[in-house]
Amino acid sequence: MTKAIPIVAALAVAAALVVPTVSQAAEMNSVRVSYADLNLASRTGQQALHGRIVHAARTACDMEDSRALALSTVTGACRSSAIERAEPAFEAAVAAARHGTVTVLESAAIVVSAN
């Protein structure tokens, strides 16, 4: 019985630590951006993907009323951050296209997320 008390206490602490993580995950918006139809070896394809990423950031960072000054600033920061976080995946996809790396079409996507 005395061994059970530390185990129960440890489980209670672990549960308390997991709850904020789950609630934060629920608040994060993500948008999947496919580039399976684009030729990323071309400048046109790269520009199209970048435009899709910008659009996805706008969707992921949709605020109640972004016209209010305080929300406008937060919305802009959210969008910039989401685009910046997607940049490494964008660069990797372009590099793979330039080197002729084969990508399975279903996995030809970038996830743009905001928090």
Number of C-alpha atoms within 10 A of each C-alpha: 5 6 7 9 10 11 11 11 11 12 12 12 11 11 11 11 11 12 11 11 11 10 10 11 11 10 11 12 15 17 18 15 17 17 21 14 10 16 16 22 16 13 11 12 16 19 13 16 24 17 12 18 26 18 17 24 28 21 17 22 26 15 15 9 11 15 11 11 10 10 14 14 12 15 23 15 14 21 25 17 18 24 22 15 15 19 16 12 15 21 13 11 21 21 14 15 17 13 9 10 11 8 12 8 11 9 10 15 17 21 17 29 22 25 15
